[in-house]
Amino acid sequence: MSLPFISFEDADPLLDWKALGAAFEAGHTRPKAEIADSFLYRDPDTLLNRAAWIDGLGLAVKSATVFPGRDPMINGAVSLFNDSSGAPEAILDFHLVTKWKTAGDSAWAASRLARPDSRNILIVGAGTVGRSLVAAYRAWFPGARFSVWNRTPETAERFARDLEIDVADALADAVARADIVSSATMTTEPLIDGDWLRPGTHVDLIGAYRPDMREANDAALLRARVFVDSFDTTLGHIGELKIPLEAGVIPREHVLADFYEGPFARGSDDEITLFKNGGGAHLDLMTSRYILDAWRAAR
């Protein structure tokens, strides 16, 4: 039997955001993942490999090529291996795994950190990730009303028209009204000011992935109870926390929990919670295993 390739078109309609959350929950009851990232460069091109091994769940290597002079700029694939034999089980479309892992990570965290009665959700950034976030959050908060803010108003208007949501004109006002603020931008300078946040808000930060990138300022971190998906892939690697930690703005103890080390939960209705979505190859592995199982069940 040939090794299956699971395409975006074949698998995307089979998947469910809450079922993925259940897969994340089950995955984090297993032994902690071993993870490793490696980079190869040929200016201006990059090959990124992210690998994870979870005992009982298997192994995954997510490879991404970033060629800025090409269209599409990013390509890749995820190779999934059997835990018992080490044999390859499937190759999965890079964009399929990334979509479900990224938005699913944030939405699952929000299901535990946001107020259950959250009804006003603001998406900051009108890119591809933002579209997935609307779908994921709708699954967990079915009665919510969405709005989008983007630096380029025309992009926000097109995004809002496609998804049948509202456009937020002023970011400060939109943040102040929101129950959940989910940000997926490429900014290096913080966009979200902690002084705008009202009690009870949940802040979800996705965009920053490099040491020089931040989406929220120091005031947001200081006012919030802070959580991450993985201590190992966020604290020393992503500017969102690396910069304020190294500057002494917050102590290490200010970052309270990750998916492995709890308690990962809101303490009261009026506290502000903040979650940093760092991704990580272990979540790619959990997502890929969920996708493969769903694909097999549908055949």
FIKE-899672 format. One record per residue (C-alpha): residue number from 1; residue in one letter; x, y, z. Coordinates in steps of 0.5 Angstrom, whole numbers. Layout:
+-----+---------+-------+-------+-------+
: num : residuo :     x :     y :     z :
+-----+---------+-------+-------+-------+
: NUM :       a :     X :     Y :     Z :
...
+-----+---------+-------+-------+-------+
***
This chain:
+-----+---------+-------+-------+-------+
: num : residuo :     x :     y :     z :
+-----+---------+-------+-------+-------+
:   1 :       m :     0 :     0 :     0 :
:   2 :       s :     3 :     7 :    -2 :
:   3 :       l :     4 :    12 :     3 :
:   4 :       p :    -2 :    17 :     3 :
:   5 :       f :    -2 :    24 :     2 :
:   6 :       i :    -8 :    28 :     6 :
:   7 :       s :    -9 :    34 :     2 :
:   8 :       f :   -13 :    40 :     5 :
:   9 :       e :   -19 :    39 :     0 :
:  10 :       d :   -20 :    32 :     2 :
:  11 :       a :   -19 :    33 :    10 :
:  12 :       d :   -21 :    40 :    12 :
:  13 :       p :   -29 :    38 :    11 :
:  14 :       l :   -28 :    32 :    16 :
:  15 :       l :   -25 :    36 :    21 :
:  16 :       d :   -29 :    39 :    28 :
:  17 :       w :   -26 :    44 :    32 :
:  18 :       k :   -28 :    41 :    39 :
:  19 :       a :   -26 :    34 :    37 :
:  20 :       l :   -19 :    37 :    36 :
:  21 :       g :   -19 :    40 :    43 :
:  22 :       a :   -21 :    33 :    45 :
:  23 :       a :   -15 :    31 :    42 :
:  24 :       f :   -11 :    36 :    45 :
:  25 :       e :   -13 :    35 :    52 :
:  26 :       a :   -12 :    27 :    51 :
:  27 :       g :    -5 :    29 :    48 :
:  28 :       h :    -3 :    33 :    54 :
:  29 :       t :    -4 :    27 :    58 :
:  30 :       r :     1 :    23 :    55 :
:  31 :       p :     9 :    23 :    57 :
:  32 :       k :    11 :    30 :    55 :
:  33 :       a :    13 :    31 :    48 :
:  34 :       e :    21 :    32 :    46 :
:  35 :       i :    21 :    37 :    41 :
:  36 :       a :    27 :    40 :    37 :
:  37 :       d :    27 :    46 :    31 :
:  38 :       s :    32 :    46 :    26 :
:  39 :       f :    34 :    52 :    21 :
:  40 :       l :    38 :    52 :    14 :
:  41 :       y :    39 :    58 :    10 :
:  42 :       r :    40 :    60 :     3 :
:  43 :       d :    39 :    68 :     3 :
:  44 :       p :    34 :    70 :     3 :
:  45 :       d :    31 :    63 :     3 :
:  46 :       t :    30 :    58 :     9 :
:  47 :       l :    28 :    51 :    11 :
:  48 :       l :    25 :    50 :    18 :
:  49 :       n :    24 :    43 :    21 :
:  50 :       r :    20 :    42 :    27 :
:  51 :       a :    20 :    35 :    30 :
:  52 :       a :    16 :    32 :    36 :
:  53 :       w :    16 :    25 :    39 :
:  54 :       i :    10 :    23 :    44 :
:  55 :       d :    11 :    17 :    47 :
:  56 :       g :     5 :    13 :    45 :
:  57 :       l :     2 :    18 :    40 :
:  58 :       g :     8 :    18 :    35 :
:  59 :       l :    13 :    22 :    31 :
:  60 :       a :    12 :    28 :    27 :
:  61 :       v :    17 :    33 :    22 :
:  62 :       k :    14 :    39 :    20 :
:  63 :       s :    18 :    42 :    14 :
:  64 :       a :    17 :    49 :    12 :
:  65 :       t :    20 :    52 :     6 :
:  66 :       v :    20 :    60 :     6 :
:  67 :       f :    22 :    63 :    -1 :
:  68 :       p :    20 :    70 :    -1 :
:  69 :       g :    21 :    71 :    -8 :
:  70 :       r :    16 :    66 :   -10 :
:  71 :       d :     9 :    65 :   -10 :
:  72 :       p :     7 :    62 :    -6 :
:  73 :       m :    12 :    64 :    -1 :
:  74 :       i :    11 :    58 :     4 :
:  75 :       n :    11 :    51 :     2 :
:  76 :       g :    11 :    45 :     6 :
:  77 :       a :     9 :    38 :     9 :
:  78 :       v :     8 :    34 :    15 :
:  79 :       s :    11 :    27 :    16 :
:  80 :       l :     8 :    23 :    21 :
:  81 :       f :    11 :    16 :    23 :
:  82 :       n :     8 :    10 :    27 :
:  83 :       d :    10 :    10 :    35 :
:  84 :       s :    11 :     3 :    35 :
:  85 :       s :    15 :     1 :    29 :
:  86 :       g :    18 :     8 :    26 :
:  87 :       a :    15 :     7 :    20 :
:  88 :       p :    12 :    13 :    16 :
:  89 :       e :     4 :    13 :    16 :
:  90 :       a :     2 :    19 :    12 :
:  91 :       i :     4 :    26 :     9 :
:  92 :       l :     0 :    31 :    11 :
:  93 :       d :    -1 :    38 :     7 :
:  94 :       f :     3 :    43 :    11 :
:  95 :       h :    -3 :    49 :    10 :
:  96 :       l :    -8 :    44 :    13 :
:  97 :       v :    -4 :    42 :    19 :
:  98 :       t :    -2 :    49 :    20 :
:  99 :       k :    -9 :    52 :    20 :
: 100 :       w :   -12 :    47 :    25 :
: 101 :       k :    -6 :    47 :    30 :
: 102 :       t :    -6 :    55 :    30 :
: 103 :       a :   -13 :    57 :    31 :
: 104 :       g :   -15 :    50 :    35 :
: 105 :       d :    -9 :    52 :    40 :
: 106 :       s :   -12 :    59 :    41 :
: 107 :       a :   -20 :    57 :    41 :
: 108 :       w :   -18 :    51 :    46 :
: 109 :       a :   -14 :    55 :    51 :
: 110 :       a :   -20 :    61 :    50 :
: 111 :       s :   -25 :    55 :    52 :
: 112 :       r :   -21 :    55 :    59 :
: 113 :       l :   -19 :    62 :    60 :
: 114 :       a :   -25 :    66 :    57 :
: 115 :       r :   -31 :    67 :    61 :
: 116 :       p :   -36 :    62 :    58 :
: 117 :       d :   -41 :    68 :    57 :
: 118 :       s :   -36 :    72 :    52 :
: 119 :       r :   -41 :    75 :    46 :
: 120 :       n :   -36 :    80 :    43 :
: 121 :       i :   -30 :    77 :    40 :
: 122 :       l :   -25 :    82 :    36 :
: 123 :       i :   -20 :    79 :    31 :
: 124 :       v :   -14 :    84 :    30 :
: 125 :       g :   -11 :    82 :    23 :
: 126 :       a :   -15 :    81 :    17 :
: 127 :       g :   -10 :    75 :    14 :
: 128 :       t :   -11 :    68 :    13 :
: 129 :       v :   -10 :    66 :    21 :
: 130 :       g :   -16 :    71 :    22 :
: 131 :       r :   -21 :    67 :    18 :
: 132 :       s :   -19 :    61 :    21 :
: 133 :       l :   -20 :    64 :    28 :
: 134 :       v :   -27 :    66 :    27 :
: 135 :       a :   -29 :    59 :    25 :
: 136 :       a :   -25 :    56 :    31 :
: 137 :       y :   -28 :    61 :    36 :
: 138 :       r :   -35 :    60 :    33 :
: 139 :       a :   -35 :    53 :    35 :
: 140 :       w :   -33 :    54 :    42 :
: 141 :       f :   -38 :    61 :    43 :
: 142 :       p :   -43 :    60 :    38 :
: 143 :       g :   -47 :    66 :    40 :
: 144 :       a :   -42 :    71 :    39 :
: 145 :       r :   -41 :    77 :    35 :
: 146 :       f :   -35 :    78 :    31 :
: 147 :       s :   -31 :    84 :    29 :
: 148 :       v :   -25 :    85 :    25 :
: 149 :       w :   -19 :    91 :    26 :
: 150 :       n :   -14 :    91 :    21 :
: 151 :       r :    -9 :    97 :    19 :
: 152 :       t :   -11 :    97 :    12 :
: 153 :       p :   -19 :    99 :    12 :
: 154 :       e :   -20 :    96 :     5 :
: 155 :       t :   -17 :    89 :     8 :
: 156 :       a :   -21 :    89 :    14 :
: 157 :       e :   -28 :    91 :    10 :
: 158 :       r :   -26 :    85 :     5 :
: 159 :       f :   -25 :    80 :    11 :
: 160 :       a :   -32 :    82 :    14 :
: 161 :       r :   -36 :    82 :     8 :
: 162 :       d :   -33 :    75 :     6 :
: 163 :       l :   -35 :    72 :    14 :
: 164 :       e :   -41 :    77 :    15 :
: 165 :       i :   -38 :    80 :    21 :
: 166 :       d :   -37 :    88 :    23 :
: 167 :       v :   -31 :    92 :    22 :
: 168 :       a :   -28 :    96 :    28 :
: 169 :       d :   -26 :   103 :    26 :
: 170 :       a :   -22 :   105 :    32 :
: 171 :       l :   -17 :    99 :    36 :
: 172 :       a :   -18 :   102 :    43 :
: 173 :       d :   -25 :   103 :    43 :
: 174 :       a :   -26 :    96 :    40 :
: 175 :       v :   -21 :    93 :    45 :
: 176 :       a :   -25 :    96 :    51 :
: 177 :       r :   -32 :    93 :    48 :
: 178 :       a :   -29 :    86 :    47 :
: 179 :       d :   -30 :    80 :    51 :
: 180 :       i :   -24 :    76 :    47 :
: 181 :       v :   -19 :    80 :    43 :
: 182 :       s :   -15 :    75 :    39 :
: 183 :       s :    -9 :    78 :    35 :
: 184 :       a :    -6 :    75 :    29 :
: 185 :       t :    -1 :    80 :    26 :
: 186 :       m :     6 :    81 :    24 :
: 187 :       t :     8 :    87 :    28 :
: 188 :       t :    14 :    88 :    32 :
: 189 :       e :    11 :    94 :    36 :
: 190 :       p :     6 :    92 :    41 :
: 191 :       l :    -1 :    94 :    38 :
: 192 :       i :    -5 :    92 :    44 :
: 193 :       d :    -5 :    97 :    50 :
: 194 :       g :    -7 :    94 :    57 :
: 195 :       d :   -10 :   100 :    59 :
: 196 :       w :   -15 :    99 :    54 :
: 197 :       l :   -17 :    92 :    57 :
: 198 :       r :   -23 :    92 :    62 :
: 199 :       p :   -24 :    87 :    67 :
: 200 :       g :   -26 :    80 :    65 :
: 201 :       t :   -23 :    80 :    58 :
: 202 :       h :   -19 :    75 :    55 :
: 203 :       v :   -13 :    76 :    51 :
: 204 :       d :   -11 :    71 :    45 :
: 205 :       l :    -4 :    73 :    42 :
: 206 :       i :    -2 :    69 :    36 :
: 207 :       g :     2 :    73 :    31 :
: 208 :       a :     9 :    74 :    35 :
: 209 :       y :    14 :    68 :    33 :
: 210 :       r :    21 :    71 :    33 :
: 211 :       p :    25 :    74 :    39 :
: 212 :       d :    24 :    81 :    36 :
: 213 :       m :    16 :    81 :    36 :
: 214 :       r :    10 :    83 :    40 :
: 215 :       e :     3 :    84 :    40 :
: 216 :       a :     1 :    87 :    47 :
: 217 :       n :     5 :    92 :    51 :
: 218 :       d :     8 :    91 :    58 :
: 219 :       a :     1 :    94 :    61 :
: 220 :       a :    -3 :    88 :    58 :
: 221 :       l :     2 :    83 :    61 :
: 222 :       l :     2 :    86 :    68 :
: 223 :       r :    -5 :    87 :    69 :
: 224 :       a :    -7 :    80 :    66 :
: 225 :       r :    -6 :    73 :    69 :
: 226 :       v :    -1 :    70 :    64 :
: 227 :       f :    -2 :    63 :    61 :
: 228 :       v :     2 :    60 :    55 :
: 229 :       d :     1 :    53 :    51 :
: 230 :       s :     8 :    51 :    52 :
: 231 :       f :    14 :    54 :    57 :
: 232 :       d :    19 :    51 :    53 :
: 233 :       t :    17 :    54 :    46 :
: 234 :       t :    15 :    61 :    48 :
: 235 :       l :    19 :    64 :    54 :
: 236 :       g :    26 :    64 :    51 :
: 237 :       h :    24 :    64 :    44 :
: 238 :       i :    19 :    69 :    43 :
: 239 :       g :    19 :    77 :    44 :
: 240 :       e :    12 :    77 :    47 :
: 241 :       l :    15 :    74 :    53 :
: 242 :       k :    22 :    74 :    52 :
: 243 :       i :    23 :    81 :    52 :
: 244 :       p :    19 :    83 :    58 :
: 245 :       l :    22 :    77 :    62 :
: 246 :       e :    29 :    79 :    60 :
: 247 :       a :    28 :    87 :    62 :
: 248 :       g :    25 :    85 :    69 :
: 249 :       v :    18 :    88 :    67 :
: 250 :       i :    15 :    81 :    70 :
: 251 :       p :    18 :    75 :    74 :
: 252 :       r :    18 :    68 :    71 :
: 253 :       e :    13 :    66 :    76 :
: 254 :       h :     8 :    71 :    73 :
: 255 :       v :     7 :    66 :    67 :
: 256 :       l :     3 :    62 :    71 :
: 257 :       a :     1 :    55 :    67 :
: 258 :       d :     2 :    52 :    60 :
: 259 :       f :    -2 :    46 :    58 :
: 260 :       y :     2 :    41 :    61 :
: 261 :       e :     3 :    45 :    68 :
: 262 :       g :    -3 :    47 :    71 :
: 263 :       p :    -8 :    50 :    74 :
: 264 :       f :   -10 :    52 :    67 :
: 265 :       a :   -16 :    56 :    68 :
: 266 :       r :   -19 :    63 :    70 :
: 267 :       g :   -20 :    64 :    77 :
: 268 :       s :   -26 :    69 :    77 :
: 269 :       d :   -30 :    73 :    72 :
: 270 :       d :   -27 :    80 :    73 :
: 271 :       e :   -20 :    78 :    72 :
: 272 :       i :   -16 :    79 :    65 :
: 273 :       t :   -13 :    73 :    62 :
: 274 :       l :    -8 :    73 :    57 :
: 275 :       f :    -5 :    67 :    53 :
: 276 :       k :     1 :    67 :    48 :
: 277 :       n :     0 :    62 :    43 :
: 278 :       g :     7 :    59 :    41 :
: 279 :       g :     5 :    53 :    37 :
: 280 :       g :    10 :    48 :    37 :
: 281 :       a :    12 :    41 :    34 :
: 282 :       h :     8 :    37 :    39 :
: 283 :       l :     2 :    41 :    37 :
: 284 :       d :     3 :    39 :    30 :
: 285 :       l :     4 :    32 :    32 :
: 286 :       m :    -3 :    32 :    36 :
: 287 :       t :    -6 :    35 :    30 :
: 288 :       s :    -4 :    31 :    25 :
: 289 :       r :    -6 :    25 :    29 :
: 290 :       y :   -13 :    27 :    29 :
: 291 :       i :   -13 :    29 :    22 :
: 292 :       l :   -10 :    22 :    20 :
: 293 :       d :   -15 :    19 :    25 :
: 294 :       a :   -21 :    23 :    22 :
: 295 :       w :   -19 :    21 :    15 :
: 296 :       r :   -19 :    14 :    16 :
: 297 :       a :   -25 :    14 :    19 :
: 298 :       a :   -29 :    17 :    13 :
: 299 :       r :   -26 :    12 :     8 :
+-----+---------+-------+-------+-------+
***
